[in-house]
Amino acid sequence: MSADREHKTLAPADLTSPVGSHTPVEVLRLAETTGIAKARLSSIGLIIKSCLAGISISLSAGFDIMIAGGASSLRASNPSMATLVSAFTFPTGFVIIMLTNMELCTSNMFVMAYSTMRRRTTYIFNAAGCLFYAGIVFYWADVFQTEAQTSYAVTQAEVRVNVNWGYNVTRGIIFTESASSLLCFAAMGYHHSIANYFLVLIGMFYGTDFGMGNFIWASCIPVTIGNIIGGAFFGAFAM
């Protein structure tokens, strides 16, 4: 049996299954098909979907801050439970992205490692969506109503930036490489480069102890590198 014939046998073109699941080879074929479709997406479509993905991630990140920031007494008495409760809110944006077929650069790092680097607008407009949501929908609209929430927004942003550069690379690797367990890894503090554009910027709006330059150097660069390594190398290339 030729290699091409064996490939077609293991992963049929229609990718249907009587039990509603796929074999590992079929999953890879789906990833390949998805990557081709993403590469053919028009520039306008890419920009719109990328911005909306950034907004969706910001929605879940803002929800997380509102829950954790508003539970100051719980964080003081039972920090593990407070972390667990707020972590339940974080996957919301990722679910919206999957259901609506938006463009999130960290998922593209797995399904189309090469094309992600070639089509950088995905990352840029993901970040633009986060900036819009943090600046207009949250800060300008004064969504955080209590001192506890604004204080927590600042504290969580400083924790993400005022840390060893190598730690942020590692946290980015682990998040993307194991993104299927979003609840667990959100609770354990691993980093998603796009989510950080909301989580850190909203803290900066309320007054962090660092500026934009430090944010880019200590968070954007290392976490993005970690996400690329986790998604492209440990995910796509390893499979």
ABEGO torsion letter per residue (X at the ends): XBAAAAAAAABBAAGBBAAGBBBAAAAAAAAAAAAAAAAABBAAAAAAAAAAAAAAAAAAAAAAAAAAAABAAAAAABAAAAAAAAAAAAAAAAAAAAAAGBBBAAAAAAABAAAAAABAAAAAAAAAAAAAAAAAAAAAAGABABAAAAAAAAAAAAAAABBBAAAAAAAAAAAAAAAABAAAAAAAGBBBAAAAAAAAAAAAAAGBABBAAAAAAAAAAAAAAAAAAAAAAABAAAX
